[in-house]
Amino acid sequence: MRAEGLQNVTCRKIAEGKAEGEAIVSTDAICFYLVEPETGIVIEKHHALEGQSIAGKILVMPSGKGSSVVQADGLYKLMKHDKAPKGMIVEYPDPVLVSSAIVMEIPTVMRVGKEFYERVRTGSYITVDADNQLVSIRGTQP
Amino acid sequence: MELTQEEKDMLAGRYGEGTALAMKIQVGIGEAFDAGRMVAITRAHVALSAQDADLWFVEKLLNKGARCKVPPTVNPSIDLAYLNQHLFQIPKEGVDIVSATNEAYRRIGATLTFDCTPYLQQNIPAYGEIVAFSESSATPYVNSVLGARSNRESSQSALCAAVTGRVAEYGLLLDEQRRAEIRVDVSARIETDFDYQLLGWCYPLKHKGLEVPVFTGIRKRPTPEGFMNFGAQLNTSGAVSMYHIAGITPEAPSLDAALGGRPFKQRVEITESDLDHVRQQICGEPGKIDFAMFGCPHLSIRQVAEIAEVLEGKRLKIDFWVLTSSLTRELAGRMGYLQTIQRAGGHIVADTCIDVPPCWQPYYGRTGVTDSPKCAYYNEIRKIKFIIRPLKECVEAAIRGEVLR
């Protein structure tokens, strides 16, 4: 079944750039340190994404968590193994996550309209255009 | 965001490429959070970690010529010589990254305190001071307990602030945003320093938003260590950079004052059974242990004294590590605590973190005991399992080699 698309929802830029890919939607905050760098699989116990990979995906999450050290280092290690998310969409950004996204140059946005959250599912194909501050859903990956 | 001429010059590279990069990152943060301008800082603390991203970023700034305008204190690294002598031969890649990180921070102009509790010694902001403090226990402490103003800086953004001497003005720098929006009624009994570990871990599980909470129902003033534990766990289990305790913390003479006279957005209750739930989820079943580790955050002299008191005349069955600042270790020697702990077979190691990867390798796959949920959480990735208990119980367990209950 193909979910309906959604064009050009406005958002706010956090880190510049453009990315597209499959969405992975987390209901829990993400700590990149508890994501296995070699695979991109979330290994945090009791986490909504435990056992799932965020590698190469557009990560849709409520917020980041964990100390300032581990967020940046976790993300850096994922990048070194080519397993970082391609882009990120955050609901409640905190400065640690924002600076990590800018420093690591991962296109990231915030304040995406409500209609996006009603429609987006894990597996939706998403475009994140941080430069023009727009997000689109192109339906579910066939 | 409106920039002054000097800030524009920094961004344009007139103060060198390193300062320009630091400014670019800070302007990006300011824009993401709708800051109107930048303001000067008087202090900074950088959560140095001697991990890959940390070294990569400090060297990147350094190679572009950046130097700190405001010398920051820094988090612990590793005392290589001590661990080499007393634990194991640290692998070369560990020695290399630690030495390179220490050297890079020295060259960029940091003050090498190697301690994660700068708010207890060496870098203590006053009420109302604008600062850039990274490190999960430090940000909530300076905001909540001291009434200084810092956003939840990352180690990178705090280093950028130290370089430019500025931060974007947003979030917890503004009166309006320091007011509580969430009212937390604590009916659980909170008395000991360890109770604050559990309470700090519990709250973010019950409320996921990043609003400032005000806690009610706590009557006794926490000790500095209680506050330290509380912030460390609130900001590890979640991302809480500031809280109030009604009637206790400086910006909360009353519940109403903490709320700024506005109604709260949401009410959260924390009961005894909520804390029991956290205890069941994270503290672990009794059993044999291979080692004990304390100092996440670094222990204070009072905690070192508490350990020494239990160990007087005793002999430890397992490896026993107390991590603290070099100043506290020195003081522990002067007070005789160091000798008591050493006679029992334990160690006090300065300047060292529980979380610098190659350094605790002998314990990978083993089971330890600690009083800190944060210590346990960050070691999950290295397959080190921790049983979590109050400090005194941990020390008693280490004498037996087993946690009994």
Interface residues (C-beta under 8 A of the other chain):
Chain A: R12 K13 I14 A15 A29 Y33 L34 E36 I43 E44 K45 H46 P62 S63 G64 K65 G66 S67 S68 V69 V70 Q71 A72 D73 L75 Y76 K77 K80 Y92 P93 D94 P95 V96 V98 S99 S100 I102 V103 M110
Chain B: I25 G28 I29 E31 A32 F33 A47 S49 Q51 D52 A53 D54 W56 F57 N75 S134 E135 S136 N151 R152 E153 S154 S155 Q156 S157 A158 C160 G171 P204 K208 G209 L210 N235 T236 S237 G238 A239 S241 Q281 D355 K374 Y378 E380 I381
